[in-house]
Amino acid sequence: MPPARPKLLILGTGFASFSLVKTIDVDRYEVIIVSPRNHFLFTPLLPSTTVGTIEFRSIIEPIRTARRGIRYHQAACISLDTDAKTIECQSAFDSQRFTLAYDLLVIGVGSLSNTFNIPGVEAHALFLKELADARAIRSRISDCFEQASQPGLAHPNIEALLHFVVVGGGPTGVEFSGEMHDFVAEDLSKWFPDLLPFVRITLLEASGAILTSFDERLSQYALRHLKRARIQVRTHSFVKEVQPGRVLLSTGEEIPCGLVVWSTGIGPTALAKSAALPRDDRGRLLTDATFRVHGHETVYAIGDCARVESENLAATAQVAQQSGEYVARRLNQLARGREPKAFTYHHRGMLAYLGGNRAIADLQNVKARGFTTWLLWRSVYLTKLVSLKNKILVLGDWLQTLLFGRDISRF
Ligand SMILES: Cc1cc2nc3c(=O)[nH]c(=O)nc-3n(C[C@H](O)[C@H](O)[C@H](O)COP(=O)(O)OP(=O)(O)OC[C@H]3O[C@@H](n4cnc5c(N)ncnc54)[C@H](O)[C@@H]3O)c2cc1C
């Protein structure tokens, strides 16, 4: 009989857990993954799928095909018992519950879109976090255009339907606005020419600036570029409620619209909030510099749901990916009886697409913007996609969009 391998239970299939699964030595650990999502999603290109620049399946990779020799259960972990070393899960298909035991647990459950408890957001706005969100946005855009071209509709109703409101001036909100602009300028203007004068895109931001995590000159450039593209950017605009077909601002102003995309930041998942583990004031699980949860020798937390106490790392894909890889290497070294090295984060810079084939890049020694930066943006993300299949599909999608435009079918 081969010696029993320690049971390594991994929660989630996002950037952090996926990179761990790719790197862990499956001959040394029995790897079991639990996640309600049976695939990895490459979020940096998610905004492109909302308008069809890229197709949905081009940016996902099934977890089962990512690595041989692993087990996967499509379920959500709903509670942990760190004394008994078990977790309780709820199936993704019905209310059936089951318990799994572990020797080592890695929590990589990511985060949720934060609504700040603003009334109506959950019910009437769309988020941009998962593939299902992107699909809902794409259908809603088609619905708005087809509905607006029904005969007999009054002008104010057409204007409202074709007003696309984005809440949140961070990278996701800006990238969606840019993609929406491209869709209107390159495709919808051809197929709905009569409706073009009614189309508006408005970006609402509660603070005084957009893309605040970028160098100030780049964020100013982004603002100028969006304005030139006739995207209305309204800073100091605080949304106090979302109702069906309109957004209400704290000033009392009502903004009629056909679609609201909500991207104002992230908050903790239900599991991170409820688990009896130490947390910071933003609900992230507190870990030491090796990503071990404080006071729990056998529990690790990685990615967006974790907070290394000595270093406040941003909630980004590169941090998540590096934390997952590090924990896998650490566990591999421990299994071989070697002393693991300390974690060091390598910041590779930030990129954002602005629409109209323009992007910005905030790299260590270079602050770049414009058309060539857009080419850099595309090539960086093409190389970062996690499989050859994804790379070929995304290249094909870009070529298809260039040659035939984006698909506007509604189904
Ligand atoms: C639209 C968009 C664009 C982005 N662009 C960039 C970018 O350009 N660059 C960048 O660095 N970052 C970007 N990010 C941020 C980046 O996606 C996140 O920081 C990263 O995904 C975090 O990785 P993670 O593994 O911690 O979480 P996630 O990737 O969110 O994965 C969490 C996983 O946990 C699973 N899960 C949730 N609850 C449970 C549970 N109870 N039990 C089991 N599993 C559970 C989920 O299904 C999912 O599989 C973007 C994010 C979005 C939404």
The ligand as an SDF file (V2000), in Angstrom:
LIG
                    3D

 53 58  0  0  0  0  0  0  0  0999 V2000
  -14.4400   42.4970  -13.7760 C   0  0  0  0  0  0  0  0  0  0  0  0
  -13.1760   42.3310  -12.9930 C   0  0  0  0  0  0  0  0  0  0  0  0
  -11.9670   42.7010  -13.5670 C   0  0  0  0  0  0  0  0  0  0  0  0
  -10.7710   42.5430  -12.8530 C   0  0  0  0  0  0  0  0  0  0  0  0
   -9.6090   42.9130  -13.4470 N   0  0  0  0  0  0  0  0  0  0  0  0
   -8.4510   42.7260  -12.7880 C   0  0  0  0  0  0  0  0  0  0  0  0
   -7.2100   43.0610  -13.4090 C   0  0  0  0  0  0  0  0  0  0  0  0
   -7.1940   43.5260  -14.5550 O   0  0  0  0  0  0  0  0  0  0  0  0
   -6.0670   42.8530  -12.7010 N   0  0  0  0  0  0  0  0  0  0  0  0
   -6.0800   42.3400  -11.4310 C   0  0  0  0  0  0  0  0  0  0  0  0
   -5.0100   42.1580  -10.8360 O   0  0  0  0  0  0  0  0  0  0  0  0
   -7.2360   42.0350  -10.8070 N   0  0  0  0  0  0  0  0  0  0  0  0
   -8.4110   42.1990  -11.4530 C   0  0  0  0  0  0  0  0  0  0  0  0
   -9.5960   41.8790  -10.8340 N   0  0  0  0  0  0  0  0  0  0  0  0
   -9.5630   41.3880   -9.4350 C   0  0  0  0  0  0  0  0  0  0  0  0
   -9.3270   39.8840   -9.4350 C   0  0  0  0  0  0  0  0  0  0  0  0
  -10.2670   39.2270  -10.2310 O   0  0  0  0  0  0  0  0  0  0  0  0
   -9.4410   39.3480   -8.0150 C   0  0  0  0  0  0  0  0  0  0  0  0
   -8.5470   40.0350   -7.1760 O   0  0  0  0  0  0  0  0  0  0  0  0
   -9.1120   37.8620   -7.9990 C   0  0  0  0  0  0  0  0  0  0  0  0
  -10.0640   37.1570   -8.7590 O   0  0  0  0  0  0  0  0  0  0  0  0
   -9.0850   37.3140   -6.5760 C   0  0  0  0  0  0  0  0  0  0  0  0
   -8.8270   35.9600   -6.6420 O   0  0  0  0  0  0  0  0  0  0  0  0
   -9.4250   34.9570   -5.5450 P   0  0  0  0  0  0  0  0  0  0  0  0
   -8.9600   33.6050   -5.9260 O   0  0  0  0  0  0  0  0  0  0  0  0
   -9.1310   35.4570   -4.2020 O   0  0  0  0  0  0  0  0  0  0  0  0
  -11.0100   35.0770   -5.7230 O   0  0  0  0  0  0  0  0  0  0  0  0
  -11.9160   34.7470   -6.9610 P   0  0  0  0  0  0  0  0  0  0  0  0
  -11.1420   34.7420   -8.2200 O   0  0  0  0  0  0  0  0  0  0  0  0
  -13.0810   35.6740   -6.8400 O   0  0  0  0  0  0  0  0  0  0  0  0
  -12.4080   33.2670   -6.6690 O   0  0  0  0  0  0  0  0  0  0  0  0
  -13.1660   32.9190   -5.5420 C   0  0  0  0  0  0  0  0  0  0  0  0
  -13.6250   31.4720   -5.7050 C   0  0  0  0  0  0  0  0  0  0  0  0
  -14.2120   31.0310   -4.4910 O   0  0  0  0  0  0  0  0  0  0  0  0
  -15.4330   30.3770   -4.7860 C   0  0  0  0  0  0  0  0  0  0  0  0
  -16.2690   30.4380   -3.5710 N   0  0  0  0  0  0  0  0  0  0  0  0
  -16.9920   31.4850   -3.0960 C   0  0  0  0  0  0  0  0  0  0  0  0
  -17.6220   31.1460   -1.9650 N   0  0  0  0  0  0  0  0  0  0  0  0
  -17.2850   29.8600   -1.7000 C   0  0  0  0  0  0  0  0  0  0  0  0
  -17.6130   28.9460   -0.6630 C   0  0  0  0  0  0  0  0  0  0  0  0
  -18.4350   29.2820    0.3300 N   0  0  0  0  0  0  0  0  0  0  0  0
  -17.0900   27.6900   -0.7200 N   0  0  0  0  0  0  0  0  0  0  0  0
  -16.2610   27.3250   -1.7240 C   0  0  0  0  0  0  0  0  0  0  0  0
  -15.9060   28.1600   -2.7240 N   0  0  0  0  0  0  0  0  0  0  0  0
  -16.4160   29.4020   -2.7140 C   0  0  0  0  0  0  0  0  0  0  0  0
  -15.9510   31.1300   -5.9930 C   0  0  0  0  0  0  0  0  0  0  0  0
  -16.9210   30.3860   -6.6820 O   0  0  0  0  0  0  0  0  0  0  0  0
  -14.6580   31.2770   -6.7760 C   0  0  0  0  0  0  0  0  0  0  0  0
  -14.3790   30.1020   -7.4820 O   0  0  0  0  0  0  0  0  0  0  0  0
  -10.7950   42.0240  -11.5270 C   0  0  0  0  0  0  0  0  0  0  0  0
  -12.0200   41.6590  -10.9470 C   0  0  0  0  0  0  0  0  0  0  0  0
  -13.1880   41.8030  -11.6680 C   0  0  0  0  0  0  0  0  0  0  0  0
  -14.4930   41.3820  -11.0390 C   0  0  0  0  0  0  0  0  0  0  0  0
  1  2  1  0
  2  3  1  0
  2 52  2  0
  3  4  2  0
  4  5  1  0
  4 50  1  0
  5  6  2  0
  6  7  1  0
  6 13  1  0
  7  8  2  0
  7  9  1  0
  9 10  1  0
 10 11  2  0
 10 12  1  0
 12 13  2  0
 13 14  1  0
 14 15  1  0
 14 50  1  0
 15 16  1  0
 16 17  1  0
 16 18  1  0
 18 19  1  0
 18 20  1  0
 20 21  1  0
 20 22  1  0
 22 23  1  0
 23 24  1  0
 24 25  2  0
 24 26  1  0
 24 27  1  0
 27 28  1  0
 28 29  2  0
 28 30  1  0
 28 31  1  0
 31 32  1  0
 32 33  1  0
 33 34  1  0
 33 48  1  0
 34 35  1  0
 35 36  1  0
 35 46  1  0
 36 37  1  0
 36 45  1  0
 37 38  2  0
 38 39  1  0
 39 40  1  0
 39 45  2  0
 40 41  1  0
 40 42  2  0
 42 43  1  0
 43 44  2  0
 44 45  1  0
 46 47  1  0
 46 48  1  0
 48 49  1  0
 50 51  2  0
 51 52  1  0
 52 53  1  0
M  END
$$$$
